[in-house]
Amino acid sequence: AVALIVSATIGAGILGIPYAISKVGLTVGIIYIVALGLIMMMLNLMLGEVAARTNSTLQLVGLANKYLGRVGGWIMTVLFYVMLLGILTIYIIGEGEALSALFGGSNFVWSLVFFVVGSALIFVGLRTIKTVEFVLSLGILFVVLLIAAFSFPHVEMHNVAYSNLAFLLFPYGVILFAFNGTNSIPEAHRILSNTNKNFKLAIIISGLINISVYTLFAFMVVGVTGSETTELATIGLGNKLGSSMHIFGNVFAVVAMASSFLMAGLALRDSMRWDYKMPSWLASSTATFLPLLIFLAGFNSFIMMIDIVGGIFVGSQLLIVILIYWRAKSTGHLKPTIFNLHHAWLIMAVLILAFTFGAVYSVVKLF
């Protein structure tokens, strides 16, 4: 379950974090990572409590229908599906850039190659993906440690000390996008459905792992590349440190994005199967081919797509998750259990304030 949540969270977003943080400075950037990481952990615990106390197997759309009614269900459907389609498109874009950096050739062609392999795994289903996810999660953590070991001797203090508060709000959308693995919580509950104590522990452990990995990666990359940090962080790091880092960094990019592509595709497929009773073949086809059509239509700017999806759609979706928890708790569906959260109302107030401000800011920034 930890591997499932970690690999669903650590994907394309981590590769954009260093660029976003390089604008404002490492000190503020790391505060962003820790704060948003803890906020997302609290939100995942709230959703985990709802999943643990709901008798039927439902993804986010189904939970919204159950606790918020038809209107809430349709709002969540739009946000959830648009967000996941955007995320899958981002992974197709990013994989093309990373594979091209590793092997040469066209970004476009490598994006299509990745799409064929990734969509085939989504068609296969959860059992195979769980095994792939565990291997990819270990690969992600191993490569992060390798990057840290290679990078540490090359960290420059002027890059660490740099600060520019004019970009204070710039990292919000990118970092929130990077921490969003909420759709993996119902999937993880399927694995640990009979052991809620372990399910709660899995959410906490995976949250701490995500915060640690993002902090380490951002510190090392920005510490080395500084103002030369690229939108896809591993490309700039490879340019700075040579061929070994070029290989390790872009292998990390490929593995991280592949793991999250699988989980996002699985969540979209299962929502259509569980929540709308769509046949499995049709749900799998929709979950894979719609992102391809978006990509082919010309939406191929990596950071811009991450910022829009993270700041607007992820933030808005998370506000609906808070409403689901509130309705489930206030209508008596959530009975006291070992999963029961303390100070839930205070947590909800903090989350609502953070996500509302971020969503408004992201919309304003577009204009």
C-alpha positions as CSV (number, residue, x, y, z in Angstrom):
1,A,0.0,0.0,0.0
2,V,2.9,2.4,0.8
3,A,4.5,1.6,-2.6
4,L,1.2,2.2,-4.3
5,I,0.6,5.6,-2.7
6,V,4.3,6.7,-3.1
7,S,4.6,5.7,-6.7
8,A,1.2,7.3,-7.5
9,T,2.4,10.6,-6.0
10,I,6.0,10.8,-7.2
11,G,5.7,11.4,-10.9
12,A,6.1,14.3,-13.3
13,G,5.5,16.8,-10.6
14,I,8.8,16.2,-8.9
15,L,10.7,17.1,-12.1
16,G,9.1,20.5,-12.1
17,I,9.6,21.3,-8.4
18,P,13.3,22.4,-8.7
19,Y,12.5,24.9,-11.5
20,A,9.6,26.4,-9.5
21,I,11.7,26.6,-6.3
22,S,14.7,28.0,-8.2
23,K,12.6,31.2,-8.8
24,V,11.9,31.9,-5.2
25,G,14.8,30.3,-3.4
26,L,15.5,27.0,-1.5
27,T,14.5,28.2,2.0
28,V,11.0,29.3,0.9
29,G,10.8,26.3,-1.4
30,I,11.5,23.8,1.3
31,I,8.9,25.4,3.6
32,Y,6.4,25.0,0.7
33,I,7.3,21.3,0.3
34,V,7.0,20.5,4.0
35,A,3.8,22.6,4.5
36,L,1.9,21.3,1.4
37,G,3.2,17.8,2.1
38,L,1.7,17.8,5.6
39,I,-1.5,19.4,4.3
40,M,-1.9,16.6,1.7
41,M,-1.1,13.9,4.3
42,M,-4.0,15.3,6.5
43,L,-6.3,15.3,3.5
44,N,-5.3,11.7,2.6
45,L,-6.1,10.6,6.1
46,M,-9.5,12.2,5.9
47,L,-10.2,10.4,2.7
48,G,-8.8,7.2,4.1
49,E,-11.3,7.4,7.0
50,V,-14.1,7.8,4.5
51,A,-12.9,4.9,2.5
52,A,-12.5,2.7,5.6
53,R,-16.1,3.5,6.8
54,T,-17.8,3.1,3.3
55,N,-19.1,-0.4,2.7
56,S,-19.0,-0.3,-1.1
57,T,-15.8,0.1,-3.2
58,L,-15.9,3.6,-4.7
59,Q,-13.4,6.0,-6.3
60,L,-13.7,9.8,-5.6
61,V,-16.6,10.3,-8.0
62,G,-18.6,7.5,-6.4
63,L,-17.9,8.9,-2.9
64,A,-19.1,12.4,-4.0
65,N,-22.3,10.8,-5.4
66,K,-22.8,9.0,-2.1
67,Y,-22.2,11.8,0.3
68,L,-22.9,15.0,-1.7
69,G,-25.7,13.9,-4.0
70,R,-26.1,14.1,-7.8
71,V,-24.9,17.8,-8.1
72,G,-21.8,17.0,-6.0
73,G,-21.2,13.9,-8.0
74,W,-21.3,15.7,-11.3
75,I,-19.0,18.5,-10.1
76,M,-16.5,15.9,-8.8
77,T,-16.8,14.0,-12.1
78,V,-15.8,17.0,-14.2
79,L,-12.9,18.0,-11.9
80,F,-11.7,14.4,-11.4
81,Y,-11.8,13.5,-15.1
82,V,-10.4,16.7,-16.4
83,M,-7.6,16.6,-13.8
84,L,-6.7,13.0,-14.6
85,L,-6.8,13.5,-18.3
86,G,-4.5,16.5,-17.8
87,I,-2.2,14.5,-15.6
88,L,-2.0,11.6,-18.1
89,T,-1.2,14.1,-20.9
90,I,1.6,15.7,-18.8
91,Y,3.2,12.2,-18.4
92,I,3.0,11.6,-22.1
93,I,4.7,14.9,-22.8
94,G,7.4,14.4,-20.0
95,E,8.2,10.8,-21.0
96,G,8.8,12.0,-24.6
97,E,11.3,14.6,-23.4
98,A,13.1,12.3,-21.0
99,L,13.4,9.3,-23.4
100,S,14.6,11.6,-26.1
101,A,17.2,13.0,-23.8
102,L,18.4,9.4,-23.0
103,F,18.2,7.8,-26.5
104,G,18.0,10.7,-28.9
105,G,15.4,11.1,-31.6
106,S,12.0,12.9,-31.6
107,N,10.2,13.8,-28.4
108,F,6.9,13.1,-30.3
109,V,7.9,9.6,-31.3
110,W,9.1,8.6,-27.8
111,S,5.8,9.9,-26.4
112,L,3.9,7.6,-28.7
113,V,6.2,4.7,-27.8
114,F,5.6,5.3,-24.1
115,F,1.9,5.6,-24.7
116,V,1.7,2.2,-26.3
117,V,3.5,0.5,-23.4
118,G,1.7,2.4,-20.6
119,S,-1.8,1.9,-22.0
120,A,-1.1,-1.8,-22.5
121,L,-0.4,-2.1,-18.7
122,I,-3.6,-0.2,-17.8
123,F,-5.6,-2.6,-19.9
124,V,-4.0,-5.5,-18.0
125,G,-5.3,-4.3,-14.6
126,L,-4.5,-3.9,-10.9
127,R,-2.8,-7.2,-10.1
128,T,0.0,-6.7,-12.6
129,I,0.2,-3.0,-11.9
130,K,0.7,-3.6,-8.2
131,T,3.8,-5.7,-8.9
132,V,5.1,-3.1,-11.4
133,E,4.3,-0.3,-8.9
134,F,6.4,-2.0,-6.1
135,V,9.4,-2.3,-8.4
136,L,9.1,1.2,-9.8
137,S,8.8,2.6,-6.2
138,L,12.0,1.0,-5.2
139,G,13.6,2.3,-8.4
140,I,12.5,5.8,-7.7
141,L,13.9,5.9,-4.2
142,F,17.2,4.2,-5.3
143,V,17.7,6.8,-8.1
144,V,16.9,9.7,-5.8
145,L,19.7,8.5,-3.5
146,L,22.1,8.2,-6.4
147,I,21.3,11.7,-7.6
148,A,21.9,13.0,-4.1
149,A,25.2,11.2,-3.8
150,F,26.4,12.5,-7.2
151,S,25.1,16.0,-6.7
152,F,26.2,16.7,-3.1
153,P,29.9,17.6,-3.8
154,H,28.7,20.0,-6.5
155,V,26.2,22.0,-4.4
156,E,27.2,25.7,-4.4
157,M,26.3,27.9,-1.4
158,H,25.2,30.9,-3.5
159,N,22.6,28.7,-5.1
160,V,21.4,27.6,-1.6
161,A,21.3,31.1,-0.2
162,Y,19.5,32.7,-3.2
163,S,16.1,34.2,-2.5
164,N,13.6,36.3,-4.6
165,L,10.3,36.9,-2.8
166,A,8.9,38.5,-6.0
167,F,8.1,34.8,-7.0
168,L,6.7,33.9,-3.5
169,L,3.5,32.3,-4.9
170,F,5.0,30.8,-8.0
171,P,5.7,27.3,-6.7
172,Y,2.2,26.7,-5.3
173,G,0.6,25.0,-8.3
174,V,3.6,22.9,-9.2
175,I,4.2,21.6,-5.7
176,L,0.5,20.9,-5.0
177,F,0.4,18.9,-8.3
178,A,3.5,17.0,-7.2
179,F,1.9,15.9,-3.9
180,N,-1.5,14.9,-5.4
181,G,-1.8,11.1,-5.1
182,T,-5.3,11.3,-3.6
183,N,-6.8,8.9,-6.2
184,S,-4.5,6.2,-4.9
185,I,-6.1,6.1,-1.4
186,P,-9.2,4.1,-2.4
187,E,-6.9,1.8,-4.4
188,A,-4.7,1.3,-1.4
189,H,-7.7,0.6,0.8
190,R,-8.6,-2.3,-1.5
191,I,-5.3,-3.9,-0.5
192,L,-5.7,-3.3,3.2
193,S,-9.4,-3.3,3.5
194,N,-9.4,-5.6,6.6
195,T,-6.6,-3.8,8.5
196,N,-7.5,-0.2,9.0
197,K,-4.7,0.4,11.5
198,N,-2.2,-0.6,8.8
199,F,-4.0,1.5,6.2
200,K,-3.7,4.6,8.4
201,L,-0.1,3.9,9.0
202,A,0.5,3.4,5.3
203,I,-0.9,6.8,4.5
204,I,1.4,8.5,7.2
205,I,4.5,6.6,6.1
206,S,4.0,7.3,2.4
207,G,3.4,11.0,3.2
208,L,6.6,11.3,5.1
209,I,8.5,9.5,2.3
210,N,7.1,11.9,-0.3
211,I,8.1,15.0,1.8
212,S,11.6,13.6,2.3
213,V,12.2,12.6,-1.3
214,Y,10.9,16.0,-2.6
215,T,13.1,18.0,-0.1
216,L,16.2,16.0,-0.9
217,F,15.7,16.2,-4.7
218,A,14.9,19.9,-4.7
219,F,17.8,20.8,-2.5
220,M,20.3,18.8,-4.6
221,V,19.1,20.0,-8.0
222,V,18.7,23.7,-7.2
223,G,21.9,23.6,-5.1
224,V,23.8,22.4,-8.2
225,T,22.1,24.1,-11.1
226,G,20.7,27.4,-9.5
227,S,19.5,29.8,-12.1
228,E,20.2,27.2,-14.8
229,T,17.6,24.8,-13.5
230,T,15.5,23.5,-16.4
231,E,11.7,22.9,-16.5
232,L,12.5,19.1,-16.6
233,A,15.0,19.2,-13.8
234,T,17.0,16.1,-14.8
235,I,18.0,17.6,-18.1
236,G,19.7,20.6,-16.6
237,L,21.3,18.5,-13.9
238,G,22.7,16.2,-16.6
239,N,24.1,19.2,-18.5
240,K,25.8,20.4,-15.4
241,L,27.3,17.2,-14.1
242,G,28.0,15.1,-17.2
243,S,27.0,11.9,-18.8
244,S,26.6,9.7,-15.7
245,M,24.1,12.1,-14.1
246,H,22.5,12.6,-17.5
247,I,21.7,8.9,-17.6
248,F,20.7,8.5,-13.9
249,G,18.6,11.6,-13.9
250,N,16.6,10.8,-17.0
251,V,16.2,7.2,-15.9
252,F,14.6,8.6,-12.7
253,A,12.4,10.8,-14.8
254,V,11.2,7.9,-17.0
255,V,10.5,5.6,-13.9
256,A,8.8,8.3,-11.8
257,M,6.5,9.4,-14.6
258,A,5.7,5.9,-15.7
259,S,4.7,4.8,-12.2
260,S,2.3,7.7,-11.8
261,F,0.9,7.3,-15.3
262,L,-0.1,3.8,-14.4
263,M,-1.8,4.8,-11.2
264,A,-3.6,7.8,-12.7
265,G,-4.8,5.7,-15.6
266,L,-5.9,3.0,-13.3
267,A,-7.8,5.5,-11.1
268,L,-9.6,6.9,-14.2
269,R,-10.4,3.5,-15.5
270,D,-11.7,2.2,-12.2
271,S,-13.8,5.3,-11.6
272,M,-15.7,4.7,-14.9
273,R,-16.0,1.0,-14.0
274,W,-17.0,1.3,-10.3
275,D,-18.9,4.6,-10.3
276,Y,-20.6,4.4,-13.8
277,K,-20.6,0.7,-14.4
278,M,-18.8,1.1,-17.7
279,P,-17.5,-2.1,-19.4
280,S,-13.9,-2.7,-18.6
281,W,-12.7,-2.6,-22.2
282,L,-14.5,0.8,-22.8
283,A,-13.2,2.3,-19.5
284,S,-9.6,1.3,-20.4
285,S,-9.9,2.6,-23.9
286,T,-11.3,6.0,-22.7
287,A,-8.6,6.3,-20.0
288,T,-5.8,5.8,-22.4
289,F,-6.9,7.3,-25.8
290,L,-8.4,10.6,-24.6
291,P,-5.0,11.8,-23.2
292,L,-3.4,10.8,-26.5
293,L,-5.9,12.9,-28.4
294,I,-5.2,15.9,-26.1
295,F,-1.5,15.5,-26.7
296,L,-2.0,15.2,-30.5
297,A,-4.1,18.3,-30.4
298,G,-1.0,20.3,-29.5
299,F,-1.1,20.6,-25.7
300,N,2.6,20.0,-25.0
301,S,4.0,22.7,-22.6
302,F,5.2,20.8,-19.5
303,I,5.4,23.4,-16.7
304,M,2.3,25.3,-17.9
305,M,0.2,22.2,-17.9
306,I,1.4,21.2,-14.4
307,D,0.7,24.7,-13.0
308,I,-2.8,24.8,-14.5
309,V,-3.8,21.3,-13.5
310,G,-2.2,21.6,-10.0
311,G,-3.4,25.1,-9.0
312,I,-6.9,25.0,-10.4
313,F,-8.2,21.5,-10.9
314,V,-6.3,19.6,-8.1
315,G,-7.0,22.4,-5.6
316,S,-10.7,22.5,-6.5
317,Q,-11.0,18.7,-6.4
318,L,-9.4,18.6,-2.9
319,L,-12.0,21.1,-1.7
320,I,-14.7,18.6,-2.8
321,V,-12.9,15.9,-0.9
322,I,-13.1,18.0,2.3
323,L,-16.9,18.4,1.7
324,I,-17.2,14.6,1.3
325,Y,-15.5,14.1,4.7
326,W,-17.7,16.8,6.3
327,R,-20.9,15.3,5.0
328,A,-19.8,11.7,5.9
329,K,-19.0,12.8,9.4
330,S,-22.0,15.1,10.0
331,T,-24.6,12.6,8.7
332,G,-23.3,9.8,10.9
333,H,-21.6,7.5,8.4
334,L,-18.2,7.8,10.0
335,K,-18.4,5.8,13.3
336,P,-15.6,6.1,15.9
337,T,-12.8,3.6,15.0
338,I,-9.1,3.2,15.2
339,F,-9.0,5.4,12.1
340,N,-10.8,8.3,13.8
341,L,-9.0,11.6,13.3
342,H,-8.5,14.2,16.1
343,H,-9.2,17.9,15.7
344,A,-10.9,17.2,12.3
345,W,-12.7,20.6,12.2
346,L,-9.4,22.5,12.7
347,I,-7.8,20.4,10.0
348,M,-10.7,21.1,7.6
349,A,-10.4,24.9,8.2
350,V,-6.7,24.9,7.4
351,L,-7.2,22.8,4.2
352,I,-10.1,25.0,3.0
353,L,-8.2,28.2,3.5
354,A,-5.1,26.8,1.7
355,F,-6.9,25.3,-1.3
356,T,-9.3,28.2,-1.8
357,F,-6.5,30.8,-1.8
358,G,-4.4,28.7,-4.1
359,A,-7.2,28.1,-6.6
360,V,-8.1,31.8,-6.8
361,Y,-4.5,32.7,-7.2
362,S,-4.0,30.2,-10.0
363,V,-7.0,31.5,-11.9
364,V,-5.9,35.2,-11.5
365,K,-2.4,34.3,-12.7
366,L,-3.8,33.0,-16.0
367,F,-5.0,36.5,-16.8
